[in-house]
Amino acid sequence: MSEGLSRADALLQLAQAQGAATPPDIYQPAAWISYGGGEAILLAIVLLVVAGGFAYAGKRLRAPLKITPPGSTAAGFMIAIWLLAIYTVNVVWLVYGLQLKQAYPDFVAPPLHRVGTFSVHGPVTFLVILYLTRRWGWKVALGSAVIGTAAALMIFEFPFDLIIMARTNPPIPVHPMLYRQLLYLPLFLAELSTISLLTLLPSMRVTAYASYAVAGMFVVFAVWAAFGFAFPAEPLPLALNVISKILCFVAAIMLFVWREDGKVFGVERDDLSLSRYPLCMRAPTRRPDLATRFTTPIGSPL
């Protein structure tokens, strides 16, 4: 058992010797098969429609949208489901790796995640969100930075995994689609449960700029799809991959860039003074001498 787990772990190690020539006896195909012809055009159209939906939602969103946080019991269940989903993903990766290695003994996973995701974008996003939410206290700021950074990647990964799910390569015989579902369905659960943790944060609001950033990510996906949504081994797919990842992190940051102008607690003390408003908007001032004159009985000394 330990030998099998070590083999699976070795399979899942994506950090291969970068720049080294691949030995001729190594089987290292692209991680997914590119789209072609009408499929690529249809995928690009669907992605543009989704992008238009997010752009329209951003235009309609005139004020930051506050999500009602769940209660303590619901929050506990959300965190438990998230932890279970993360654990399930790790188990599934091991099982899938063992099956893949059994079907293709010479297979070595390509360096799919060579493009800097958490190595560069992740720390920057973490620090930016930590700075933006500092007014909420260090506990909320730290939680916002951790969850916001994790959710940023999931904003990218969920639609990305939906696109490549049915074209994952190499297929595992005899039922490749069954193994693909075994791999991706727990991933979807982990991705959605991670995004749902954003509702636990009092510092988060759904903003128009976040919607626009997600719309931009889908536009980049559509351009990528027009070229077959190819594996990012060539310069153009690689550039589109990087740009789409940057936009997903921008979208996560924009969830914490907001302000509410209509709240009384957000108004400074000086803003409530009469001197701030023009004369026509001020309430008439009552003159004490006139009030005394009209309320004093006739014949009484003033």
Rosetta blueprint (number, residue, H / E / L):
1 M L
2 S H
3 E H
4 G H
5 L H
6 S H
7 R H
8 A H
9 D H
10 A H
11 L H
12 L H
13 Q L
14 L L
15 A L
16 Q L
17 A L
18 Q L
19 G L
20 A L
21 A L
22 T L
23 P L
24 P L
25 D L
26 I L
27 Y E
28 Q L
29 P L
30 A L
31 A L
32 W E
33 I L
34 S L
35 Y L
36 G L
37 G L
38 G H
39 E H
40 A H
41 I H
42 L H
43 L H
44 A H
45 I H
46 V H
47 L H
48 L H
49 V H
50 V H
51 A H
52 G H
53 G H
54 F H
55 A H
56 Y H
57 A H
58 G H
59 K H
60 R H
61 L L
62 R L
63 A L
64 P L
65 L E
66 K L
67 I L
68 T L
69 P L
70 P L
71 G L
72 S H
73 T H
74 A H
75 A H
76 G H
77 F H
78 M H
79 I H
80 A H
81 I H
82 W H
83 L H
84 L H
85 A H
86 I H
87 Y H
88 T H
89 V H
90 N H
91 V H
92 V H
93 W H
94 L H
95 V H
96 Y H
97 G H
98 L H
99 Q H
100 L H
101 K H
102 Q H
103 A H
104 Y L
105 P L
106 D L
107 F E
108 V L
109 A L
110 P L
111 P L
112 L H
113 H H
114 R H
115 V L
116 G L
117 T L
118 F L
119 S L
120 V L
121 H H
122 G H
123 P H
124 V H
125 T H
126 F H
127 L H
128 V H
129 I H
130 L H
131 Y H
132 L H
133 T L
134 R H
135 R H
136 W H
137 G L
138 W H
139 K H
140 V H
141 A H
142 L H
143 G H
144 S H
145 A H
146 V H
147 I H
148 G H
149 T H
150 A H
151 A H
152 A H
153 L H
154 M H
155 I H
156 F H
157 E H
158 F H
159 P H
160 F H
161 D H
162 L H
163 I H
164 I H
165 M H
166 A H
167 R H
168 T E
169 N L
170 P L
171 P L
172 I L
173 P L
174 V L
175 H L
176 P H
177 M H
178 L H
179 Y H
180 R H
181 Q H
182 L H
183 L H
184 Y H
185 L H
186 P H
187 L H
188 F H
189 L H
190 A H
191 E H
192 L H
193 S H
194 T H
195 I H
196 S H
197 L H
198 L H
199 T H
200 L H
201 L L
202 P L
203 S L
204 M L
205 R L
206 V E
207 T L
208 A H
209 Y H
210 A H
211 S H
212 Y H
213 A H
214 V H
215 A H
216 G H
217 M H
218 F H
219 V H
220 V H
221 F H
222 A H
223 V H
224 W H
225 A H
226 A H
227 F L
228 G L
229 F L
230 A L
231 F L
232 P L
233 A L
234 E L
235 P H
236 L H
237 P H
238 L H
239 A H
240 L H
241 N H
242 V H
243 I H
244 S H
245 K H
246 I H
247 L H
248 C H
249 F H
250 V H
251 A H
252 A H
253 I H
254 M H
255 L L
256 F L
257 V L
258 W L
259 R L
260 E L
261 D L
262 G L
263 K L
264 V H
265 F H
266 G H
267 V L
268 E L
269 R H
270 D H
271 D H
272 L H
273 S L
274 L H
275 S H
276 R H
277 Y L
278 P L
279 L H
280 C H
281 M H
282 R L
283 A L
284 P L
285 T L
286 R L
287 R L
288 P H
289 D H
290 L H
291 A H
292 T H
293 R H
294 F H
295 T H
296 T L
297 P L
298 I L
299 G L
300 S L
301 P L
302 L L
